[in-house]
Structure formats: C-alpha cells, structure tokens
Amino acid sequence: MASTDIAESTSTPGTPGTTTDDLAALEAGLDTIEIRRTPIRETFLKKVLPPFLAITLVLAVWQTLVSTDTTDETKLPAPSAVWDSLTQLWLQGTLFEIIWTSVSRGLLGFLLALAIGTPLGLLVARVKAVRAALGPILSGLQSLPSVAWVPPAVLWFGLNDTMMFTVILLGAVPSIANGLVSGVDQVPPLFLRAGRTLGATGIKGVWHIVMPAALPGYLAGLKQGWAFSWRSLMAAEIIASSPDLGLGLGQLLENGRNNIDLPGVFLAILLILIVGIAIDLLIFSPLERHVLHSRGLVVRN
C-alpha cells in the first residue's frame, strides 16, 4: 500500500496516477511563473550605462566643436557657459521655482484634458452619430499646431492662467480622445458579448469591460496627450509673457532670446527636455510596463 502511494505521488502530471495535490501544484505553478529578477549589474549595463554614454558622447562632440573653433560661440555656447547659467539660477534660488511654475501648469492642464478627453473619447467611440460628426474634427484638431491657439486664447481671456489652460486643453484633449477611440476599436467583440451575457451593460459595461480592454490604446493616447500638453504650454509661455504669469521655462527661453543670452537659451531648452523625459520615465513608462505585464506581454525585471 505504501509503495502504491509513493508511485502515485511521483507520477508524471497528466497520467492516470496523478494525484489532486499534483494537479493543484501544477496549476499554482502555471499561475505564478517565477519571474527572474534582473541583477543590479545587468540593470546598470543595459539601462543606465547606454544613456549615460550617449550623453557623454554628445557633450564631448559639443565641447570639441567649441574648442576647435568649428563653430562660433555666439552660435553654439560652450557646455561650461550653459553650466554657469544653471549655477547662477541655482544661487539666485529661482531654478526650482521656474521649473515648478511650468510643471504645475502642465500637470494641472493635463488633468483637465484627461477629465474632458476621456468621456469625449468614449462618446465618440460608442455612439455612431457622434463619431460621424466629431471624429474628423478631433483628427483635424490633433494635427493642428498648438501654437495656433495662442493668439485667439490671448484675445479671449487675456494674459492669465485661463489662457494657458485653454491652449493646453485644445492641444491635449483631441489626442486623449483619439487614443481612447483607437483603444475601444481594438476591443474584441467577444468581450462585449460576454460582458452583456454577464449583465455588464451601460456604465458597468464601460467600467468593467470596455475601459480595461482598451487600456493599452488609452495609455498611448495619454502619453501623446501629455506631450501635446507640454508643447502647448511651452508655446503659450514663449509667445504670451506677463509679470502676472510668473517665470516659467518657456518665458526663460524667450528672455534668453531677447537678451541675446545664448547659454540661457540652451539652458532653457535642456530643462524643457529634461522635464519632458522625467515625466515620461516617472509616470507613463511604469504605467505602460504594468499594463503590458498584466496582459502577459512583457516580463517585469
């Protein structure tokens, strides 16, 4: 009897001798496949070192062009001059204030665009008449340069934050809405039929079936919406200047141009670029990895 038990417990899964415990263990193993954690050294070599080397190479080429007089410093300032401008803002205590002025506006404008673009995208995606009427308009607005909205927004609202947020909304809402429409279009019809069979209709169907299934496309629209928000804000800050608006990165760039301060211009450009990259790395990239991993499309390291 004992030998029989041993034979059953050690038999191959799927054979007649497989026990219930063996099947349970197999099922649990399939559900919790071990994910290999990437060692710190490998992470450093694959994710940290390449961008560091790329930045170092760009700085080396930049410094070489200046040192060899290949270009005039009135057209391309030395990296050290840009660093001096950064140090000056740091010592004045205005660096983070300038950055936060633009970042806070950009994030708030993006959240407003999210609140408007999401229901608009669902409406366009789910109602044929609305899609026929607004679909082409949203596509056209998405291709319209955000800077085109600055002059009318100034005439409508004057030089204030309302003008800034209007430009951001007109630039970001179409991208968010179109991203959600694209995501909803890619939802398999079988999901919708299964949801209706289980009673998930109306708002429940949207919340439990449509939105989760459309999440990858929606997230792509959010990333693009943030890019449009940031670019729209920079265009507004560059064109519309007022002491009441405070000093943001776009205004810093315009001040550098007005004062013929090329190092200041390059510093503003670099700060705008760094903020855009940081928001993507800190917010959207982790969200994207989480969504793809939850669907078994990537392995989280």
N, C-alpha and C positions, 0 to 999 in steps of 0.2 A: 504493500500500500504506500509506503513511504517512497519507494522508487518511482511509483506512478506519479505521485505529486511532484517529485523533482523533475520528471520528464515533462510534465505539463507546464511547469513554471519556467522552464528553459527552452521551450519550443519556439519556433520562429513565428512572429506575428502573422496572422492571416491563415495559419494552418489550423486543422481541427483541434489541436491540443492547446491552442492559445487561451489563456485564462482572461477573466474580466479585468483583473489588475493590469495584465499586459496591454490590453486594448486601451485602458484608461491612461496608462503611462505613455503609450504611443500618441494618443490624441493630445495629451498635455504637451508632449514634446513638439508636435507639429504646431501647436498654438503658441508656444513660447520658444521659437527657434533662437538659439543663442546668437546674439549679435556681438561680433568681435569689436572690442574697444581698441581704437587706434592708439598706439603708444605716443607719448608726448613727442618723442624724437621724430617719428614719422609725420605727425601733425605739423611740426615745425618745418620739416623739409618740404612738405607738399603745399602747405597753406600760408606759412609765414615767410619763409625764405624767398620764394619766387617774386611776390610783390615788392619785398624789400630790395632785392637785386634790381628789379625793374626801376624802382625809384632812384636807387643809387646810380644806375646807368644814365637815366635822364639828367640827373644833377651833374654827373661827370661830363656829359656831352654839352650841357648848358654852360658849365664853367669853362670848358675848353673853347667854345665859340667866343666867349668873352675874353679869355686870356690871350688867345691868338689873334685878337682884333679882327676876327672873321666878320663880326657884326659890331655896329656902333652901340655903345652903352646907352645912348639916347633912344635906341630902338629895342634893345634887349638888355635889361639891367643884370648885374651880377647877382648870383644867389645870395651873396653876403649882403647886398643892398636890400634885398627883399627881407632877409632876416633882421636887418636893422630896423626896418619899418615895423615888423612884427614885435620886436623888442620895445620899440617906442610906444606902441599901443598898450603893451603889457605894463610898462612902467607908468603910463598915464592911468591905468586902471579901467580902460574903456574897451578892451578886447572882448571880454565875455559879454559885456552889455550890448555891443554891436551885434555879436553873433546871436544872442538871445532875442534881440528885437526882431530879427528876421525869422529865426526858428520858431518862435512862439506864434508869429503871424502865419507862417507856413503851415504849422500843425493845426492851428485852430481853423484856418481856411480849408484844410484838407478834411477835417472832421465835419465841417458844414457841408462840404461837397459830398462826403460819404452819406450823410443823412438825407441829402436830396437825390443823389445819383442812384442809390440802392432801390428805393421804391419806384423811381422812374424807370430804371432798367427792368424791374420785374413787370411793371405795367406794359412796357414796350414788348417784352418777350412773351407775355401771356395773352395779350389782347391784340387780335389781328388788326382791328381798325386803328388802334393807337400806333401799332408798328408801321402800318402803311403811311400814316400821317407824319409820325415823328422820327421814324428810323432814318430816312435820308437826311433829315435836318441834323440829327445827332452826329451822323458821319461827317457831314459838312462842317459842323462846329468843331469837331475833333481835329480836322485838318487846317482849320483857321489859326494862324499865328496868334498867340495870346497877346502880343504887343499891340495888336489892332484894337483891343478892347480898352486900352488905357486912355486914349483921348476922349471917347464918349463917356467913360466912367468918371473922368475928371469933371466933365461938363455936367453930368448928372448929380454928382454928390460932392464935388469939390475935393480939396486935398485933405483927406482924412482916412481913417482905417476902413470906413464903409467902402470907399473907392477901392482900396486894396483887396478887400474880401470879395468884392464884385468881380474883379479881374480874375482872382483865383477860382471862383465858382464857375465862371464862364469858360475857363480853361480846363478845369478838372472834372466837372460833372459829366460832360459827354464821354470822357474816357472811362470813368467808373461805370456809367450806364451801359456803354457798348461792351465792356468787359463782362458784365453780368449777362447781357443778352447772348453773347457768344458762349458763355458757360451753360446757360439754360438750353441753348440749341443743341449742345452736345450731351444732354442728359438722355440716356436710353429710354425709349417709350415704355419698355418693360417695367422700369422703375415706377413710372407714373401709374401704369395699370395696376401694379402690385400695391401701390400706396392706396389707390381708390378702393381696391378689394378689401384692404385692411381698415378702411374708414378714414384714411388721411386725405381729406378733401379741403378745399378752401385754404384758410390760413394754416391749418395743420399740415396740409399737403405741401405748402410752400416752405414751412419751417422745418419739417421732418424729412421731406423728400427732395424738393427742388433745390433749396439752398445748399444742403450738404453735397448733393451730386454735382452742382455747378460750381463748387468752391474753387477748383483749380483755375478755371477761366475767370472767375470773380476776383481771385487773388492777383492774377495777371493784370486785370483792369485796375485794381487798387495800386499796384506798383506804378503803372503808367499814369494813374491819376495823381499820385504823389509827385512824379516827375513833372507833370504839367502844372501842378500847384506851385512847385518850387521855381520853375522857369517863369510862370506868370507873375509871381511875386517879385522876382528879380527885375523883370521888365518894368513893373509898376514902380519899384523903388528907384530905378535908374532914371525914368522919364519924369516922374512926379516927385518933386522934392519940396519939403516944407519943414520948418523947425518943429511944428506940431506933430509931425510923423515920427520924430526921433531919427537916430542914425542907424541904419541897417547896412547890410553887406552891399546891396545894390547902390545905395547912396554913397557908401565908402568908395565904390568903384567909380562913380560919377565924379566925386570930389577929387579923386586922383587924376582923372582926365582934365578937369577944369584947372587944377593946379600944376598941370604938366609934371605930375609925380608918377613916373613910370614904375618905380618899385612899389608904390602904393597901389597902383592898378593891378600889378601882378599878384600882390598880396591878397587883394580882394578876390581876384579870380581863383586863387588857390584855396581861400577859405570857403568860397561858394562850392567849389568842387569837393572839398573835404567834408562839408556838412552833408551834401547830397549822398556821398558814398557812405558816410557814417549812419545815416538814417536807413539806408538800404541794408547795411550789414547788421544793424542792431534790431531792426523791426521786421522788415519784409523777408530777408533771407531766412531767419529762423522760422517764421510762419510758413514759408514755402517748403522748407525741409520737413516741418511737422506734417503738413498736409500730404506731401508726397509719400512720406514714411507711413502715415496712417493708411495709405492705399497700397502699400507694398511696392511702391515704385522706386524707392531708394532705401539704402541701408544707412541708418544713423550711426555716425562714428563717435 
